């Protein structure tokens, strides 16, 4: 979550290559966000994502792992290339999700982000 937060807050979107499985749904979702920010030359100042309650689920089967997490996103400011604030976003409420992880080059990366399992 730190690398992803850093990518969006600094505009160094190459960091996302270390977060997501290439060509995965998670990578494509982040590509849409980063392409929009890059085109407008904006960054998300103060954007952070915090994962809590991280636990491996019973859905995990080699070579993937499914991790249940609770995630919260900080308030942030969207700033243009000159540093002017063009938008503000409030902190998002906690969300329960499942991260599907797959090994890439000996490291776990995000392949998919799913809603929390019901029940």
N, CA, C and O atoms as CSV, one atom per row, in Angstrom:
chain,resi,resn,atom,element,x,y,z
A,1,UNK,N,N,0.835,-1.196,0.000
A,1,UNK,CA,C,0.000,0.000,0.000
A,1,UNK,C,C,0.875,1.253,0.000
A,1,UNK,O,O,0.481,2.286,-0.542
A,2,UNK,N,N,2.071,1.164,0.611
A,2,UNK,CA,C,2.950,2.328,0.649
A,2,UNK,C,C,3.403,2.724,-0.755
A,2,UNK,O,O,3.373,3.903,-1.106
A,3,UNK,N,N,3.824,1.742,-1.562
A,3,UNK,CA,C,4.294,2.054,-2.914
A,3,UNK,C,C,3.177,2.646,-3.767
A,3,UNK,O,O,3.406,3.591,-4.522
A,4,UNK,N,N,1.994,2.105,-3.653
A,4,UNK,CA,C,0.860,2.619,-4.419
A,4,UNK,C,C,0.541,4.056,-3.993
A,4,UNK,O,O,0.321,4.923,-4.838
A,5,UNK,N,N,0.519,4.298,-2.699
A,5,UNK,CA,C,0.276,5.651,-2.189
A,5,UNK,C,C,1.353,6.607,-2.693
A,5,UNK,O,O,1.050,7.727,-3.106
A,6,UNK,N,N,2.586,6.176,-2.660
A,6,UNK,CA,C,3.696,7.016,-3.118
A,6,UNK,C,C,3.575,7.338,-4.612
A,6,UNK,O,O,3.839,8.464,-5.034
A,7,UNK,N,N,3.176,6.345,-5.402
A,7,UNK,CA,C,3.013,6.565,-6.844
A,7,UNK,C,C,1.997,7.675,-7.113
A,7,UNK,O,O,2.259,8.578,-7.908
A,8,UNK,N,N,0.852,7.611,-6.461
A,8,UNK,CA,C,-0.198,8.597,-6.714
A,8,UNK,C,C,0.110,9.959,-6.100
A,8,UNK,O,O,-0.338,10.984,-6.614
A,9,UNK,N,N,0.864,9.982,-5.016
A,9,UNK,CA,C,1.156,11.265,-4.369
A,9,UNK,C,C,2.367,11.976,-4.983
A,9,UNK,O,O,2.525,13.184,-4.806
A,10,UNK,N,N,3.223,11.240,-5.703
A,10,UNK,CA,C,4.408,11.857,-6.304
A,10,UNK,C,C,4.348,11.941,-7.826
A,10,UNK,O,O,5.094,12.707,-8.436
A,11,UNK,N,N,3.465,11.161,-8.438
A,11,UNK,CA,C,3.423,11.112,-9.897
A,11,UNK,C,C,4.428,10.148,-10.498
A,11,UNK,O,O,4.597,10.116,-11.717
A,12,UNK,N,N,5.104,9.356,-9.661
A,12,UNK,CA,C,6.047,8.344,-10.153
A,12,UNK,C,C,5.282,7.039,-10.348
A,12,UNK,O,O,5.372,6.126,-9.528
A,13,UNK,N,N,4.532,6.965,-11.441
A,13,UNK,CA,C,3.624,5.848,-11.668
A,13,UNK,C,C,4.342,4.552,-12.024
A,13,UNK,O,O,3.716,3.493,-12.063
A,14,UNK,N,N,5.648,4.620,-12.283
A,14,UNK,CA,C,6.433,3.390,-12.508
A,14,UNK,C,C,6.435,2.515,-11.262
A,14,UNK,O,O,6.627,1.302,-11.354
A,15,UNK,N,N,6.222,3.123,-10.095
A,15,UNK,CA,C,6.172,2.350,-8.854
A,15,UNK,C,C,5.056,1.315,-8.881
A,15,UNK,O,O,5.155,0.278,-8.223
A,16,UNK,N,N,3.999,1.586,-9.634
A,16,UNK,CA,C,2.876,0.652,-9.706
A,16,UNK,C,C,3.284,-0.677,-10.328
A,16,UNK,O,O,2.629,-1.693,-10.094
A,17,UNK,N,N,4.357,-0.687,-11.117
A,17,UNK,CA,C,4.869,-1.929,-11.697
A,17,UNK,C,C,5.355,-2.886,-10.614
A,17,UNK,O,O,5.418,-4.095,-10.836
A,18,UNK,N,N,5.696,-2.353,-9.450
A,18,UNK,CA,C,6.160,-3.173,-8.333
A,18,UNK,C,C,5.005,-3.607,-7.436
A,18,UNK,O,O,5.199,-4.390,-6.506
A,19,UNK,N,N,3.809,-3.102,-7.713
A,19,UNK,CA,C,2.632,-3.372,-6.879
A,19,UNK,C,C,1.726,-4.416,-7.513
A,19,UNK,O,O,1.254,-5.332,-6.839
A,20,UNK,N,N,1.485,-4.272,-8.817
A,20,UNK,CA,C,0.480,-5.078,-9.504
A,20,UNK,C,C,1.080,-6.119,-10.439
A,20,UNK,O,O,2.177,-5.939,-10.969
A,21,UNK,N,N,0.343,-7.214,-10.633
A,21,UNK,CA,C,0.691,-8.207,-11.642
A,21,UNK,C,C,0.475,-7.555,-13.003
A,21,UNK,O,O,-0.590,-6.984,-13.237
A,22,UNK,N,N,1.458,-7.620,-13.913
A,22,UNK,CA,C,1.296,-7.001,-15.233
A,22,UNK,C,C,0.035,-7.497,-15.945
A,22,UNK,O,O,-0.274,-8.689,-15.917
A,23,UNK,N,N,-0.686,-6.574,-16.584
A,23,UNK,CA,C,-1.886,-6.852,-17.379
A,23,UNK,C,C,-3.044,-7.437,-16.567
A,23,UNK,O,O,-3.993,-7.968,-17.143
A,24,UNK,N,N,-2.975,-7.347,-15.253
A,24,UNK,CA,C,-4.057,-7.849,-14.401
A,24,UNK,C,C,-5.156,-6.800,-14.265
A,24,UNK,O,O,-4.981,-5.656,-14.684
A,25,UNK,N,N,-6.278,-7.186,-13.687
A,25,UNK,CA,C,-7.358,-6.214,-13.476
A,25,UNK,C,C,-6.915,-5.112,-12.516
A,25,UNK,O,O,-7.320,-3.961,-12.676
A,26,UNK,N,N,-6.101,-5.440,-11.534
A,26,UNK,CA,C,-5.591,-4.418,-10.606
A,26,UNK,C,C,-4.685,-3.436,-11.343
A,26,UNK,O,O,-4.767,-2.228,-11.119
A,27,UNK,N,N,-3.823,-3.946,-12.218
A,27,UNK,CA,C,-2.929,-3.079,-12.995
A,27,UNK,C,C,-3.721,-2.182,-13.932
A,27,UNK,O,O,-3.394,-1.006,-14.092
A,28,UNK,N,N,-4.758,-2.728,-14.553
A,28,UNK,CA,C,-5.559,-1.933,-15.487
A,28,UNK,C,C,-6.326,-0.831,-14.753
A,28,UNK,O,O,-6.454,0.281,-15.267
A,29,UNK,N,N,-6.832,-1.130,-13.563
A,29,UNK,CA,C,-7.547,-0.111,-12.782
A,29,UNK,C,C,-6.604,1.019,-12.384
A,29,UNK,O,O,-6.958,2.193,-12.498
A,30,UNK,N,N,-5.414,0.673,-11.922
A,30,UNK,CA,C,-4.442,1.701,-11.552
A,30,UNK,C,C,-3.955,2.470,-12.776
A,30,UNK,O,O,-3.639,3.655,-12.675
A,31,UNK,N,N,-3.893,1.808,-13.926
A,31,UNK,CA,C,-3.484,2.482,-15.158
A,31,UNK,C,C,-4.487,3.562,-15.541
A,31,UNK,O,O,-4.094,4.636,-15.997
A,32,UNK,N,N,-5.763,3.295,-15.363
A,32,UNK,CA,C,-6.783,4.306,-15.674
A,32,UNK,C,C,-6.603,5.544,-14.796
A,32,UNK,O,O,-6.687,6.676,-15.273
A,33,UNK,N,N,-6.356,5.310,-13.510
A,33,UNK,CA,C,-6.160,6.423,-12.577
A,33,UNK,C,C,-4.882,7.180,-12.909
A,33,UNK,O,O,-4.888,8.407,-13.010
A,34,UNK,N,N,-3.790,6.447,-13.078
A,34,UNK,CA,C,-2.506,7.104,-13.315
A,34,UNK,C,C,-2.478,7.824,-14.667
A,34,UNK,O,O,-1.873,8.890,-14.775
A,35,UNK,N,N,-3.118,7.265,-15.696
A,35,UNK,CA,C,-3.149,7.919,-17.006
A,35,UNK,C,C,-3.887,9.248,-16.928
A,35,UNK,O,O,-3.464,10.236,-17.529
A,36,UNK,N,N,-4.984,9.269,-16.190
A,36,UNK,CA,C,-5.749,10.505,-16.021
A,36,UNK,C,C,-4.924,11.557,-15.277
A,36,UNK,O,O,-4.891,12.724,-15.667
A,37,UNK,N,N,-4.262,11.130,-14.206
A,37,UNK,CA,C,-3.426,12.066,-13.444
A,37,UNK,C,C,-2.245,12.553,-14.267
A,37,UNK,O,O,-1.910,13.738,-14.241
A,38,UNK,N,N,-1.620,11.648,-14.993
A,38,UNK,CA,C,-0.453,12.016,-15.797
A,38,UNK,C,C,-0.850,12.992,-16.916
A,38,UNK,O,O,-0.149,13.971,-17.170
A,39,UNK,N,N,-1.963,12.717,-17.570
A,39,UNK,CA,C,-2.428,13.588,-18.652
A,39,UNK,C,C,-2.720,14.999,-18.148
A,39,UNK,O,O,-2.437,15.983,-18.831
A,40,UNK,N,N,-3.290,15.088,-16.946
A,40,UNK,CA,C,-3.625,16.399,-16.381
A,40,UNK,C,C,-2.467,17.000,-15.581
A,40,UNK,O,O,-2.552,18.123,-15.085
A,41,UNK,N,N,-1.377,16.220,-15.468
A,41,UNK,CA,C,-0.189,16.639,-14.706
A,41,UNK,C,C,-0.557,16.961,-13.261
A,41,UNK,O,O,-0.153,17.987,-12.715
A,42,UNK,N,N,-1.333,16.063,-12.652
A,42,UNK,CA,C,-1.768,16.240,-11.270
A,42,UNK,C,C,-1.260,15.105,-10.404
A,42,UNK,O,O,-0.947,14.018,-10.890
A,43,UNK,N,N,-1.184,15.382,-9.104
A,43,UNK,CA,C,-0.827,14.372,-8.107
A,43,UNK,C,C,-1.817,14.469,-6.956
A,43,UNK,O,O,-2.518,15.470,-6.807
A,44,UNK,N,N,-1.866,13.421,-6.147
A,44,UNK,CA,C,-2.760,13.361,-4.997
A,44,UNK,C,C,-1.942,13.582,-3.726
A,44,UNK,O,O,-1.510,12.623,-3.087
A,45,UNK,N,N,-1.735,14.834,-3.366
A,45,UNK,CA,C,-0.905,15.196,-2.219
A,45,UNK,C,C,-1.571,14.735,-0.921
A,45,UNK,O,O,-2.737,15.036,-0.664
A,46,UNK,N,N,-0.817,14.009,-0.120
A,46,UNK,CA,C,-1.327,13.529,1.158
A,46,UNK,C,C,-2.077,12.214,1.065
A,46,UNK,O,O,-2.563,11.712,2.079
A,47,UNK,N,N,-2.181,11.647,-0.122
A,47,UNK,CA,C,-2.901,10.383,-0.317
A,47,UNK,C,C,-2.138,9.235,0.327
A,47,UNK,O,O,-0.975,8.996,0.005
A,48,UNK,N,N,-2.786,8.537,1.224
A,48,UNK,CA,C,-2.208,7.329,1.810
A,48,UNK,C,C,-3.300,6.280,1.963
A,48,UNK,O,O,-4.473,6.594,2.169
A,49,UNK,N,N,-2.885,5.046,1.859
A,49,UNK,CA,C,-3.772,3.912,2.064
A,49,UNK,C,C,-3.199,3.096,3.213
A,49,UNK,O,O,-2.005,2.797,3.244
A,50,UNK,N,N,-4.052,2.743,4.144
A,50,UNK,CA,C,-3.607,1.969,5.306
A,50,UNK,C,C,-4.360,0.646,5.344
A,50,UNK,O,O,-5.590,0.620,5.298
A,51,UNK,N,N,-3.618,-0.447,5.428
A,51,UNK,CA,C,-4.214,-1.774,5.542
A,51,UNK,C,C,-4.171,-2.221,6.991
A,51,UNK,O,O,-3.134,-2.136,7.648
A,52,UNK,N,N,-5.295,-2.692,7.480
A,52,UNK,CA,C,-5.365,-3.247,8.829
A,52,UNK,C,C,-6.116,-4.572,8.755
A,52,UNK,O,O,-6.733,-4.895,7.740
A,53,UNK,N,N,-6.057,-5.312,9.818
A,53,UNK,CA,C,-6.762,-6.609,9.879
A,53,UNK,C,C,-6.439,-7.461,8.657
A,53,UNK,O,O,-7.344,-7.905,7.951
A,54,UNK,N,N,-5.169,-7.685,8.410
A,54,UNK,CA,C,-4.702,-8.459,7.263
A,54,UNK,C,C,-4.646,-9.936,7.658
A,54,UNK,O,O,-4.013,-10.291,8.652
A,55,UNK,N,N,-5.316,-10.801,6.872
A,55,UNK,CA,C,-5.329,-12.229,7.197
A,55,UNK,C,C,-5.459,-13.063,5.923
A,55,UNK,O,O,-6.257,-12.746,5.041
A,56,UNK,N,N,-4.675,-14.118,5.840
A,56,UNK,CA,C,-4.769,-15.068,4.742
A,56,UNK,C,C,-6.114,-15.774,4.828
A,56,UNK,O,O,-6.545,-16.156,5.917
A,57,UNK,N,N,-6.789,-15.953,3.682
A,57,UNK,CA,C,-8.098,-16.606,3.692
A,57,UNK,C,C,-7.993,-18.045,3.233
A,57,UNK,O,O,-6.956,-18.476,2.729
A,58,UNK,N,N,-9.067,-18.779,3.409
A,58,UNK,CA,C,-9.131,-20.166,2.963
A,58,UNK,C,C,-9.223,-20.298,1.450
A,58,UNK,O,O,-9.125,-21.405,0.920
A,59,UNK,N,N,-9.413,-19.168,0.738
A,59,UNK,CA,C,-9.482,-19.187,-0.727
A,59,UNK,C,C,-8.107,-19.346,-1.359
A,59,UNK,O,O,-8.003,-19.514,-2.574
A,60,UNK,N,N,-7.069,-19.297,-0.567
A,60,UNK,CA,C,-5.698,-19.326,-1.095
A,60,UNK,C,C,-5.355,-20.711,-1.616
A,60,UNK,O,O,-5.549,-21.713,-0.927
A,61,UNK,N,N,-4.847,-20.754,-2.833
A,61,UNK,CA,C,-4.389,-21.992,-3.451
A,61,UNK,C,C,-3.158,-21.657,-4.280
A,61,UNK,O,O,-3.147,-20.657,-4.998
A,62,UNK,N,N,-2.141,-22.468,-4.188
A,62,UNK,CA,C,-0.923,-22.205,-4.959
A,62,UNK,C,C,-1.249,-22.064,-6.419
A,62,UNK,O,O,-2.084,-22.823,-6.908
A,63,UNK,N,N,-0.666,-21.169,-7.139
A,63,UNK,CA,C,0.380,-20.245,-6.741
A,63,UNK,C,C,-0.148,-18.877,-6.336
A,63,UNK,O,O,0.578,-17.894,-6.490
A,64,UNK,N,N,-1.350,-18.760,-5.837
A,64,UNK,CA,C,-1.882,-17.451,-5.451
A,64,UNK,C,C,-2.245,-17.455,-3.978
A,64,UNK,O,O,-2.345,-18.506,-3.345
A,65,UNK,N,N,-2.436,-16.280,-3.458
A,65,UNK,CA,C,-2.887,-16.123,-2.075
A,65,UNK,C,C,-4.009,-15.095,-2.080
A,65,UNK,O,O,-3.969,-14.118,-2.828
A,66,UNK,N,N,-5.003,-15.322,-1.242
A,66,UNK,CA,C,-6.092,-14.363,-1.086
A,66,UNK,C,C,-6.032,-13.862,0.352
A,66,UNK,O,O,-6.092,-14.640,1.304
A,67,UNK,N,N,-5.913,-12.551,0.482
A,67,UNK,CA,C,-5.730,-11.928,1.779
A,67,UNK,C,C,-6.921,-11.013,2.059
A,67,UNK,O,O,-7.244,-10.138,1.256
A,68,UNK,N,N,-7.566,-11.221,3.199
A,68,UNK,CA,C,-8.648,-10.330,3.627
A,68,UNK,C,C,-8.014,-9.143,4.332
A,68,UNK,O,O,-7.153,-9.309,5.197
A,69,UNK,N,N,-8.445,-7.941,3.957
A,69,UNK,CA,C,-7.894,-6.727,4.552
A,69,UNK,C,C,-9.010,-5.741,4.850
A,69,UNK,O,O,-10.087,-5.777,4.255
A,70,UNK,N,N,-8.716,-4.878,5.777
A,70,UNK,CA,C,-9.532,-3.688,5.979
A,70,UNK,C,C,-8.648,-2.535,5.547
A,70,UNK,O,O,-7.512,-2.408,6.006
A,71,UNK,N,N,-9.169,-1.693,4.664
A,71,UNK,CA,C,-8.379,-0.610,4.080
A,71,UNK,C,C,-9.059,0.725,4.355
A,71,UNK,O,O,-10.283,0.844,4.303
A,72,UNK,N,N,-8.239,1.719,4.648
A,72,UNK,CA,C,-8.752,3.079,4.785
A,72,UNK,C,C,-7.864,4.001,3.967
A,72,UNK,O,O,-6.662,3.775,3.832
A,73,UNK,N,N,-8.477,5.039,3.427
A,73,UNK,CA,C,-7.776,6.009,2.593
A,73,UNK,C,C,-7.875,7.374,3.248
A,73,UNK,O,O,-8.945,7.780,3.701
A,74,UNK,N,N,-6.757,8.076,3.296
A,74,UNK,CA,C,-6.689,9.387,3.931
A,74,UNK,C,C,-7.370,10.460,3.077
A,74,UNK,O,O,-7.670,10.253,1.901
A,75,UNK,N,N,-7.598,11.588,3.697
A,75,UNK,CA,C,-7.989,12.774,2.936
A,75,UNK,C,C,-6.777,13.193,2.112
A,75,UNK,O,O,-5.639,12.915,2.490
A,76,UNK,N,N,-7.019,13.855,0.994
A,76,UNK,CA,C,-5.906,14.316,0.169
A,76,UNK,C,C,-6.343,15.506,-0.671
A,76,UNK,O,O,-7.527,15.830,-0.768
A,77,UNK,N,N,-5.351,16.143,-1.272
A,77,UNK,CA,C,-5.592,17.271,-2.172
A,77,UNK,C,C,-5.062,16.898,-3.550
A,77,UNK,O,O,-3.966,16.354,-3.679
A,78,UNK,N,N,-5.840,17.192,-4.561
A,78,UNK,CA,C,-5.371,17.003,-5.925
A,78,UNK,C,C,-4.732,18.318,-6.351
A,78,UNK,O,O,-5.377,19.367,-6.353
A,79,UNK,N,N,-3.445,18.244,-6.715
A,79,UNK,CA,C,-2.697,19.451,-7.080
A,79,UNK,C,C,-2.219,19.365,-8.521
A,79,UNK,O,O,-1.879,18.294,-9.023
A,80,UNK,N,N,-2.201,20.526,-9.173
A,80,UNK,CA,C,-1.708,20.583,-10.548
A,80,UNK,C,C,-0.190,20.731,-10.554
A,80,UNK,O,O,0.441,20.749,-9.497
A,81,UNK,N,N,0.392,20.837,-11.743
A,81,UNK,CA,C,1.849,20.894,-11.895
A,81,UNK,C,C,2.462,22.102,-11.197
A,81,UNK,O,O,3.628,22.058,-10.805
A,82,UNK,N,N,1.694,23.182,-11.037
A,82,UNK,CA,C,2.189,24.380,-10.354
A,82,UNK,C,C,2.024,24.288,-8.845
A,82,UNK,O,O,2.467,25.175,-8.116
A,83,UNK,N,N,1.382,23.208,-8.368
A,83,UNK,CA,C,1.182,23.031,-6.931
A,83,UNK,C,C,-0.127,23.593,-6.414
A,83,UNK,O,O,-0.394,23.530,-5.214
A,84,UNK,N,N,-0.948,24.144,-7.298
A,84,UNK,CA,C,-2.242,24.698,-6.885
A,84,UNK,C,C,-3.231,23.576,-6.591
A,84,UNK,O,O,-3.273,22.575,-7.306
A,85,UNK,N,N,-4.012,23.743,-5.557
A,85,UNK,CA,C,-5.043,22.765,-5.203
A,85,UNK,C,C,-6.208,22.921,-6.176
A,85,UNK,O,O,-6.784,24.002,-6.301
A,86,UNK,N,N,-6.547,21.834,-6.862
A,86,UNK,CA,C,-7.659,21.862,-7.812
A,86,UNK,C,C,-8.860,21.054,-7.324
A,86,UNK,O,O,-9.962,21.187,-7.856
A,87,UNK,N,N,-8.641,20.216,-6.306
A,87,UNK,CA,C,-9.728,19.432,-5.720
A,87,UNK,C,C,-9.270,18.903,-4.369
A,87,UNK,O,O,-8.076,18.759,-4.107
A,88,UNK,N,N,-10.249,18.619,-3.522
A,88,UNK,CA,C,-9.973,18.013,-2.221
A,88,UNK,C,C,-10.875,16.798,-2.066
A,88,UNK,O,O,-12.009,16.786,-2.545
A,89,UNK,N,N,-10.363,15.789,-1.398
A,89,UNK,CA,C,-11.146,14.584,-1.118
A,89,UNK,C,C,-11.060,14.284,0.368
A,89,UNK,O,O,-9.988,14.362,0.969
A,90,UNK,N,N,-12.185,13.944,0.946
A,90,UNK,CA,C,-12.234,13.574,2.360
A,90,UNK,C,C,-11.719,12.151,2.531
A,90,UNK,O,O,-11.668,11.377,1.575
A,91,UNK,N,N,-11.347,11.824,3.736
A,91,UNK,CA,C,-10.942,10.453,4.047
A,91,UNK,C,C,-12.112,9.517,3.753
A,91,UNK,O,O,-13.268,9.853,4.012
A,92,UNK,N,N,-11.808,8.369,3.222
A,92,UNK,CA,C,-12.844,7.381,2.913
A,92,UNK,C,C,-13.053,6.472,4.117
A,92,UNK,O,O,-12.102,6.180,4.843
A,93,UNK,N,N,-14.274,6.025,4.337
A,93,UNK,CA,C,-14.510,5.095,5.443
A,93,UNK,C,C,-13.797,3.765,5.191
A,93,UNK,O,O,-13.488,3.415,4.052
A,94,UNK,N,N,-13.545,3.043,6.263
A,94,UNK,CA,C,-12.895,1.733,6.115
A,94,UNK,C,C,-13.722,0.834,5.207
A,94,UNK,O,O,-14.952,0.881,5.188
A,95,UNK,N,N,-12.998,0.015,4.460
A,95,UNK,CA,C,-13.619,-0.917,3.534
A,95,UNK,C,C,-13.000,-2.288,3.745
A,95,UNK,O,O,-11.790,-2.403,3.943
A,96,UNK,N,N,-13.821,-3.320,3.705
A,96,UNK,CA,C,-13.299,-4.684,3.770
A,96,UNK,C,C,-13.187,-5.234,2.355
A,96,UNK,O,O,-14.150,-5.211,1.588
A,97,UNK,N,N,-11.991,-5.732,2.019
A,97,UNK,CA,C,-11.715,-6.237,0.681
A,97,UNK,C,C,-10.941,-7.542,0.758
A,97,UNK,O,O,-10.479,-7.951,1.823
A,98,UNK,N,N,-10.810,-8.183,-0.391
A,98,UNK,CA,C,-9.914,-9.335,-0.543
A,98,UNK,C,C,-8.927,-9.002,-1.654
A,98,UNK,O,O,-9.321,-8.620,-2.755
A,99,UNK,N,N,-7.657,-9.150,-1.357
A,99,UNK,CA,C,-6.604,-8.948,-2.345
A,99,UNK,C,C,-6.147,-10.310,-2.840
A,99,UNK,O,O,-5.744,-11.163,-2.049
A,100,UNK,N,N,-6.211,-10.511,-4.148
A,100,UNK,CA,C,-5.695,-11.739,-4.749
A,100,UNK,C,C,-4.259,-11.435,-5.160
A,100,UNK,O,O,-4.014,-10.559,-5.988
A,101,UNK,N,N,-3.324,-12.159,-4.579
A,101,UNK,CA,C,-1.898,-11.941,-4.817
A,101,UNK,C,C,-1.319,-13.097,-5.625
A,101,UNK,O,O,-1.724,-14.248,-5.469
A,102,UNK,N,N,-0.370,-12.769,-6.484
A,102,UNK,CA,C,0.328,-13.786,-7.277
A,102,UNK,C,C,1.813,-13.445,-7.283
A,102,UNK,O,O,2.181,-12.270,-7.280
A,103,UNK,N,N,2.668,-14.466,-7.292
A,103,UNK,CA,C,4.105,-14.186,-7.326
A,103,UNK,C,C,4.568,-13.741,-8.710
A,103,UNK,O,O,4.205,-14.335,-9.725
A,104,UNK,N,N,5.370,-12.692,-8.727
A,104,UNK,CA,C,5.981,-12.185,-9.961
A,104,UNK,C,C,7.431,-11.865,-9.615
A,104,UNK,O,O,7.700,-11.007,-8.774
A,105,UNK,N,N,8.347,-12.544,-10.253
A,105,UNK,CA,C,9.760,-12.292,-10.006
A,105,UNK,C,C,10.153,-12.500,-8.552
A,105,UNK,O,O,11.007,-11.785,-8.029
A,106,UNK,N,N,9.534,-13.474,-7.900
A,106,UNK,CA,C,9.874,-13.782,-6.518
A,106,UNK,C,C,9.222,-12.882,-5.478
A,106,UNK,O,O,9.547,-12.980,-4.294
A,107,UNK,N,N,8.297,-11.996,-5.899
A,107,UNK,CA,C,7.604,-11.102,-4.959
A,107,UNK,C,C,6.102,-11.197,-5.188
A,107,UNK,O,O,5.645,-11.396,-6.313
A,108,UNK,N,N,5.346,-11.053,-4.113
A,108,UNK,CA,C,3.892,-11.060,-4.221
A,108,UNK,C,C,3.407,-9.719,-4.757
A,108,UNK,O,O,3.834,-8.661,-4.295
A,109,UNK,N,N,2.507,-9.778,-5.741
A,109,UNK,CA,C,1.917,-8.566,-6.318
A,109,UNK,C,C,0.411,-8.750,-6.415
A,109,UNK,O,O,-0.087,-9.875,-6.405
A,110,UNK,N,N,-0.310,-7.640,-6.509
A,110,UNK,CA,C,-1.766,-7.680,-6.541
A,110,UNK,C,C,-2.248,-8.024,-7.944
A,110,UNK,O,O,-1.882,-7.372,-8.922
A,111,UNK,N,N,-3.078,-9.060,-8.021
A,111,UNK,CA,C,-3.674,-9.471,-9.285
A,111,UNK,C,C,-5.095,-8.933,-9.403
A,111,UNK,O,O,-5.520,-8.506,-10.477
A,112,UNK,N,N,-5.819,-8.957,-8.297
A,112,UNK,CA,C,-7.219,-8.524,-8.327
A,112,UNK,C,C,-7.603,-8.000,-6.953
A,112,UNK,O,O,-7.034,-8.399,-5.937
A,113,UNK,N,N,-8.580,-7.100,-6.939
A,113,UNK,CA,C,-9.138,-6.589,-5.689
A,113,UNK,C,C,-10.622,-6.883,-5.720
A,113,UNK,O,O,-11.342,-6.438,-6.614
A,114,UNK,N,N,-11.071,-7.642,-4.726
A,114,UNK,CA,C,-12.448,-8.115,-4.689
A,114,UNK,C,C,-13.155,-7.619,-3.428
A,114,UNK,O,O,-12.500,-7.285,-2.441
A,115,UNK,N,N,-14.498,-7.570,-3.455
A,115,UNK,CA,C,-15.217,-7.243,-2.229
A,115,UNK,C,C,-14.976,-8.330,-1.180
A,115,UNK,O,O,-14.579,-9.449,-1.506
A,116,UNK,N,N,-15.218,-7.987,0.056
A,116,UNK,CA,C,-15.084,-8.957,1.143
A,116,UNK,C,C,-16.040,-10.111,0.910
A,116,UNK,O,O,-17.125,-9.928,0.357
A,117,UNK,N,N,-15.639,-11.294,1.331
A,117,UNK,CA,C,-16.510,-12.451,1.224
A,117,UNK,C,C,-17.714,-12.244,2.137
A,117,UNK,O,O,-17.568,-11.775,3.266
A,118,UNK,N,N,-18.879,-12.587,1.659
A,118,UNK,CA,C,-20.067,-12.441,2.492
A,118,UNK,C,C,-20.184,-13.620,3.447
A,118,UNK,O,O,-19.744,-14.737,3.176
A,119,UNK,N,N,-20.793,-13.311,4.560
A,119,UNK,CA,C,-21.043,-14.368,5.526
A,119,UNK,C,C,-20.020,-14.464,6.490
A,119,UNK,O,O,-20.087,-15.313,7.378
